[in-house]
Amino acid sequence: MNASGKPDRVGMVSRRLSALGWTIRQADAARTQPITTLIYGTKNAGAAKAMQRTLPFPIRLVAENGAVGMRLVVGRDYLSWKSRNSRLHALWQKGPMIASLHKVSLKGVR
């Protein structure tokens, strides 16, 4: 979910996650948020950690009892993120989104 306040700046995140095999549904948040957060159901802790390792920028993990799947909320901190690797930075920083996991758990994900 794009909560960065800049609708044209986080679309690359959803395209990149989709290319890496994550199921994506884009959306805009009703309001901005300062910190990028991944909200996940407790049964999806392994998948949440896998997505955290996939993303080159920092995210805060938040477990929610009863949550189904995962919801990545990209905050304003993403806009100022700079990678030391210019190619990696170009992959993830271009100009709304929800990343979701439809399965309750993934076997083999660490």
Buried (B, 14 or more C-beta within 10 A) or exposed (E): BBBBBEEEBBBBBBBBBBEEEBBBEBBBBEEEBEBBBBBBBEBBBBBBBBBBEBBBBEBEBEBEEEBBBBBBBBBBBBBEBEBEEEEEBEBBBEEBBBBBBEEEEEEEBE
